[in-house]
Amino acid sequence: MKTYEGTCLCGQVRVLARGEPLRVGICHCANCRRESGSAFTWYGVWPAERFEHAGQTTEFRGQRACKACASPVFSLDAKEAEIKLGVLAQAPSGLVPGYELWVKRREPWLAPVPGAEQYEEDRR
C-alpha cells in the first residue's frame, strides 16, 4: 500500500497516510487563504484509521499546527484526516484536485483545475 509522509517546516510534527486519499481538493475561502498565506489551500482527505501523526501540535478551529514553527499541517476528527498536501516529502505528489471550493473567491489569474468539479462555496 502506498504511503504519503510529510513534516512541518521544522520537522517536529510528522504525518503519514496509507493508501490513496478519499478525495483531494483546493479551497479558495477566506479562512484557507489566511491560514495558508496564499491564494488557496490544497489538501487530501484520508480515513482516520489510515492516518498517523507524531509531534506536539496546537489547535485552532480544528486545524492543527506545529507548536514550534506554527506550520499548519492537518485536521482530524473521528472519521477523517485532512492533510495540507504542501507538507508532503514527495514532490510532485501526483495527487490532483478533484474539486475546488469557494471558486467565487478564486483569483482571476488562476485558471480552474481541468476536470475538477467547481463549487461556488462548500460542497453540498
HELIX and SHEET records of a PDB file:
HELIX    1   1 ALA A   30  SER A   36  1                                   7    
HELIX    2   2 ALA A   48  ARG A   50  5                                   3    
HELIX    3   3 LEU A   85  VAL A   87  5                                   3    
HELIX    4   4 VAL A  103  ARG A  105  5                                   3    
SHEET    1   A 3 THR A   3  THR A   7  0                                        
SHEET    2   A 3 ARG A  14  ARG A  18 -1                                        
SHEET    3   A 3 PHE A  51  ALA A  54 -1                                        
SHEET    1   B 8 THR A  57  PHE A  60  0                                        
SHEET    2   B 8 GLN A  63  CYS A  66 -1                                        
SHEET    3   B 8 PRO A  72  LEU A  76 -1                                        
SHEET    4   B 8 GLU A  80  LYS A  84 -1                                        
SHEET    5   B 8 THR A  41  PRO A  47 -1                                        
SHEET    6   B 8 ARG A  23  CYS A  27 -1                                        
SHEET    7   B 8 TYR A  99  LEU A 101  1                                        
SHEET    8   B 8 GLU A 117  GLN A 118  1                                        
END                                                                             
